[in-house]
Amino acid sequence: MLKMQSLSKVYRTEMIETYALRDFNLEVRAGEFVAVTGPSGSGKTTFLTIAGLLESFTGGRYELDGVDVSHMNDDQRSRMRNEKIGFIFQAFNLIPDLNLLDNIEVPLRYRGMKTAERQRRAREALARVGLSARERHYPAELSGGQQQRVAIARALAGEPRLLLADEPTGNLDSSMARSVMELLEELHRDGATIVMVTHDPQLAARAQRNVHVIDGQVMDIAAQLHLDASPVHSTTLA
Ligand SMILES: Nc1ncnc2c1ncn2[C@@H]1O[C@H](COP(=O)(O)OP(=O)(O)OP(=O)(O)O)[C@@H](O)[C@H]1O
């Protein structure tokens, strides 16, 4: 699903070069739930924004859903992002002036989808996160945990191949965090591929696999071995 090989990302200013990622190797297979952990400044967000095609990279190779994205231009990348990726952010990023259904429909509009199909998908996604009764409500009328569920519904409505979550429970108290995590686990059981960046070791422990990033590199030998398609390794890592 996601395959990064010797990926690098360098931020250059007049004075300095910062390697946010260097020789970054990771493979995530369809249906996996992977947590990415690591100290502040280690490159987790950089990884996620590149994985989500929000940013370009400096060197190496990135294959998403079997397609080499290395040489795509901005338009091609945005189209692919819109079709294949669902984002879940720490800050929910819902639009305050739109009700829940309209919020969920926003990314579908960019695909030129007809109104009836948009509404059908938005209703279905809202039902999936248990908030059907609130479709005409506005984000401010919901708790933080409920808002994050709406954000997850928005990501799901696009029927993405890959869900990327950046500290999805970072703004929630522990009980709301638990319910959001349970929802992610449920989506995973139903077949979703999820990559989640988190500082929280307890959350990370609930994912199927942990990838630790230090100084822009994957420290987890197992994650790198995953790149080797040998059955021995995949069995070990299952
Ligand atoms: N736009 C930028 N310009 C210059 N350097 C940057 C930029 N964005 C990130 N960096 C640097 O790249 C490195 C990795 O940053 P990144 O935000 O990916 O880390 P992180 O692991 O997500 O950190 P945190 O957990 O604190 O969010 C850091 O040294 C950071 O200062």
The ligand as a MOL file (V3000), in Angstrom:
LIG
                    3D

  0  0  0     0  0            999 V3000
M  V30 BEGIN CTAB
M  V30 COUNTS 31 33 0 0 0
M  V30 BEGIN ATOM
M  V30 1 N 9.3000 23.9040 7.1260 0
M  V30 2 C 10.4230 23.5390 7.7630 0
M  V30 3 N 11.5720 24.2420 7.6020 0
M  V30 4 C 12.7160 23.8650 8.2180 0
M  V30 5 N 12.8190 22.7800 9.0420 0
M  V30 6 C 11.7070 22.0670 9.2350 0
M  V30 7 C 10.4540 22.3970 8.6290 0
M  V30 8 N 9.5250 21.4820 9.0280 0
M  V30 9 C 10.1660 20.6160 9.8510 0
M  V30 10 N 11.4700 20.9620 9.9800 0
M  V30 11 C 12.4750 20.2640 10.7710 0
M  V30 12 O 12.4770 18.8960 10.4140 0
M  V30 13 C 12.6440 18.0710 11.5610 0
M  V30 14 C 11.4720 17.1000 11.6940 0
M  V30 15 O 10.2900 17.8320 12.0150 0
M  V30 16 P 8.8600 17.1340 12.2210 0
M  V30 17 O 7.8590 18.2220 12.4180 0
M  V30 18 O 8.6140 16.1940 11.1090 0
M  V30 19 O 9.0850 16.3260 13.5840 0
M  V30 20 P 8.0050 15.5760 14.5280 0
M  V30 21 O 8.6230 14.2610 14.8640 0
M  V30 22 O 6.6830 15.5640 13.8540 0
M  V30 23 O 7.9780 16.5120 15.7920 0
M  V30 24 P 6.7890 16.7600 16.8700 0
M  V30 25 O 6.5560 15.4530 17.5380 0
M  V30 26 O 7.3650 17.7870 17.7800 0
M  V30 27 O 5.5940 17.2580 16.1020 0
M  V30 28 C 12.8030 19.0180 12.7490 0
M  V30 29 O 14.1780 19.2030 12.9670 0
M  V30 30 C 12.1630 20.2860 12.2520 0
M  V30 31 O 12.7380 21.4100 12.8840 0
M  V30 END ATOM
M  V30 BEGIN BOND
M  V30 1 1 1 2
M  V30 2 1 2 3
M  V30 3 2 2 7
M  V30 4 2 3 4
M  V30 5 1 4 5
M  V30 6 2 5 6
M  V30 7 1 6 7
M  V30 8 1 6 10
M  V30 9 1 7 8
M  V30 10 2 8 9
M  V30 11 1 9 10
M  V30 12 1 10 11
M  V30 13 1 11 12
M  V30 14 1 11 30
M  V30 15 1 12 13
M  V30 16 1 13 14
M  V30 17 1 13 28
M  V30 18 1 14 15
M  V30 19 1 15 16
M  V30 20 2 16 17
M  V30 21 1 16 18
M  V30 22 1 16 19
M  V30 23 1 19 20
M  V30 24 2 20 21
M  V30 25 1 20 22
M  V30 26 1 20 23
M  V30 27 1 23 24
M  V30 28 2 24 25
M  V30 29 1 24 26
M  V30 30 1 24 27
M  V30 31 1 28 29
M  V30 32 1 28 30
M  V30 33 1 30 31
M  V30 END BOND
M  V30 END CTAB
M  END
